[in-house]
Amino acid sequence: MGTYYFDHAATTPMRPEVAQAMLGAMSGPSNASSMHAFGREAKQRLNRSRDLIASALGCKPSELVFTSGGTESDNAALIGAAKAQRKRGRSHIVTSAGEHHAVLHTCEWLSREEGFGLTVLPLGSDGTTDPELVRAALTPETGLVSIMHGNNEVGSLQPIERIGEIAHAGGALFHVDAVQTLGWIPYRLGELPVDFMSFSAHKINGPQGVGALYAAAGTPFESIQHGGSQERKRRAGTENIAGIVGFAEAVDISVNERAKKQPLMDELRMRWIELLQTHAGVPIAVNGGERNRLPHIVNVSFIGIDTETMLMNLDMEGIAASSGSACTSGSLERSHVLRAMRLPEDRLQSAVRFSFGLGNTLEELEDAAQKIGTIVRRIRNNY
């Protein structure tokens, strides 16, 4: 039986070039804080990687803080910025109901345990946040606004330039979770109204367990991790040299291949929708807007077919997909993003996310769509 990996928004397969680069960095002891020759070599690898990633993102190398991934980057930005802003008399946070739980749960913790005011904005039916709602939510006490760039469940792109301008006009800092958009959207961070931006390597065919936080120079920020003076005292702990080297390699490849990768993903996405409409055997609805979206994510409701039942049958046929965020798809909880979009219950209860990337082909999609037709017939016959 063939297998079909359509869950690249959860994690991506590591490129051989990335693994090779990491192996080279694992050849000896690698603590960039050590003063001897081994430490200096590790420091050189770290600096080269930081320079490469900073160049790709359009920021200063000193503005990058290496972390263990997107969740840590989100936590560091939100907690570090919120606490710094509270000292300036600003203890209110604005975010949206469609954020990844790394943002939502952190904001809720800040509200519940640290006493911050919190406003959670609704999403439109296309999965985006209206900038005017952000403006209306700002108060003189608002210190931080956090809105993701590309939604991990439906692929909608948020108007972060406009939201950032509104946040700054109100005296608030602006954090963007860009975990899903790295590798798809070209960034010149020094030209954007963004103070913090979170990234993760394993979404761009790099290693798991490594990411980065962009923190614009001069932005109020308090470290949430204490110990040594690594990362300019912003994130204590010995740097993951091999992981960072792999991250840099993955960034380099993704930048160089973006121009040819995006049209292919657009083609795969559109063809997949056409194939499902032909083969699914039940009405389907595409969730999320058709404009201003990531090219590789498609969220589809198979009307009348329960999500969990569908996913179980897809897995039996070798098709890897998900019900949304990989951090919650192991539970029976329905997508908080689709709820925030106020979709009808029949679409909410039958939604499946497919996401494409390295290795996927049109031929794969043709085969998988036919299998889905068989799956739907089997499920309906068993009802």
ZIMOPE-V562719 format. One record per backbone hydrogen bond with DSSP energy under -1.0 kcal/mol. CO is the residue of the C=O (numbers start at 1). NH is the residue of the N-H. E is the energy in kcal/mol with one decimal. If there is no record, write none. Layout:
BEGIN
CO;NH;E, CO;NH;E
END
This chain:
BEGIN
4;320;-3.2, 6;355;-2.1, 7;10;-1.3, 7;11;-1.5, 15;19;-2.1, 16;20;-2.4, 17;21;-2.1, 18;22;-2.2, 19;23;-2.3, 20;24;-1.8, 21;25;-1.2, 31;34;-2.0, 36;40;-2.5, 37;41;-2.2, 38;42;-2.0, 39;43;-2.5, 40;44;-2.1, 41;45;-2.1, 42;46;-2.4, 43;47;-2.7, 44;48;-2.6, 45;49;-2.3, 46;50;-2.5, 47;51;-2.6, 48;52;-2.3, 49;53;-2.5, 50;54;-2.6, 51;55;-2.3, 52;56;-2.0, 53;57;-1.9, 54;58;-1.2, 54;59;-2.2, 57;189;-3.0, 58;190;-2.5, 60;63;-1.9, 61;64;-1.7, 63;215;-2.9, 65;213;-2.6, 67;211;-1.9, 69;73;-2.2, 70;74;-2.7, 71;75;-2.6, 72;76;-3.1, 73;77;-2.3, 74;78;-2.7, 75;79;-2.6, 76;80;-1.9, 77;81;-2.3, 78;82;-2.4, 79;83;-2.4, 80;84;-1.4, 81;85;-2.6, 82;86;-2.1, 83;87;-1.1, 85;88;-1.5, 85;90;-2.2, 86;89;-1.9, 91;117;-2.8, 92;143;-2.7, 92;144;-1.4, 93;119;-2.5, 94;146;-2.6, 95;121;-3.0, 96;99;-1.2, 100;103;-1.8, 100;104;-2.4, 101;105;-2.1, 103;107;-2.7, 104;108;-2.6, 105;109;-2.1, 106;110;-2.4, 107;111;-2.0, 108;112;-3.0, 109;113;-3.1, 110;116;-2.0, 117;93;-2.4, 119;95;-2.5, 121;97;-3.0, 124;127;-2.1, 126;289;-1.6, 128;124;-2.8, 130;133;-1.3, 130;134;-1.3, 131;135;-2.2, 132;136;-2.2, 133;137;-1.5, 134;138;-1.0, 139;142;-1.8, 141;92;-1.6, 143;173;-2.4, 144;94;-2.3, 145;175;-3.1, 149;158;-3.1, 151;155;-1.5, 155;294;-2.9, 156;151;-2.7, 158;160;-2.2, 159;163;-2.3, 160;164;-2.7, 161;165;-2.0, 162;166;-2.1, 163;167;-2.7, 164;168;-2.6, 165;169;-2.1, 166;170;-1.3, 167;172;-2.7, 168;171;-1.6, 173;145;-2.5, 174;195;-2.3, 174;196;-1.9, 175;147;-1.9, 176;198;-2.2, 177;149;-2.4, 178;182;-1.5, 181;184;-2.5, 181;185;-2.3, 188;191;-2.6, 189;192;-1.4, 192;194;-1.9, 195;216;-2.6, 196;176;-2.2, 197;214;-3.1, 198;178;-1.6, 199;212;-1.4, 201;204;-1.9, 201;206;-1.6, 202;12;-2.1, 205;15;-2.0, 210;201;-2.4, 211;67;-2.2, 212;199;-2.4, 213;65;-2.4, 214;197;-1.6, 216;219;-2.1, 229;233;-1.1, 230;235;-1.3, 231;234;-1.7, 239;241;-1.6, 240;244;-2.8, 241;245;-2.7, 242;246;-2.3, 243;247;-2.4, 244;248;-2.5, 245;249;-2.1, 246;250;-2.4, 247;251;-2.5, 248;252;-2.5, 249;253;-2.3, 250;254;-2.6, 251;255;-2.4, 252;256;-1.9, 253;257;-1.9, 257;261;-2.1, 258;262;-2.3, 261;265;-2.3, 262;266;-2.5, 263;267;-2.2, 264;268;-2.6, 265;269;-2.7, 266;270;-2.4, 267;271;-2.4, 268;272;-2.4, 269;273;-1.9, 270;274;-2.0, 271;275;-2.7, 272;276;-2.5, 273;277;-2.2, 274;278;-1.4, 275;279;-2.9, 276;280;-2.6, 283;303;-1.9, 285;301;-2.9, 292;157;-2.9, 296;356;-2.3, 298;354;-2.9, 299;287;-3.3, 300;352;-2.8, 301;285;-1.7, 301;303;-1.1, 302;305;-2.7, 306;310;-2.5, 307;311;-2.9, 308;312;-2.2, 309;313;-2.0, 310;314;-2.7, 311;315;-2.4, 312;316;-1.7, 313;317;-1.2, 314;319;-3.0, 315;318;-1.7, 318;4;-3.3, 320;6;-1.9, 322;353;-3.5, 325;328;-1.6, 325;329;-1.4, 328;331;-2.0, 335;339;-1.7, 336;340;-2.1, 337;341;-1.4, 338;343;-1.6, 339;342;-1.7, 340;123;-1.1, 344;348;-2.1, 345;349;-2.4, 349;307;-2.3, 350;302;-2.3, 352;300;-2.9, 353;322;-1.9, 354;298;-2.8, 355;8;-1.6, 357;360;-2.2, 361;365;-1.6, 362;366;-2.1, 363;367;-2.0, 364;368;-2.9, 365;369;-2.5, 366;370;-1.4, 367;371;-1.8, 368;372;-2.1, 369;373;-1.8, 370;374;-1.7, 371;375;-2.5, 372;376;-2.7, 373;377;-1.9, 374;378;-2.3, 375;379;-2.7, 376;380;-2.6, 377;381;-2.2, 378;382;-1.2
END
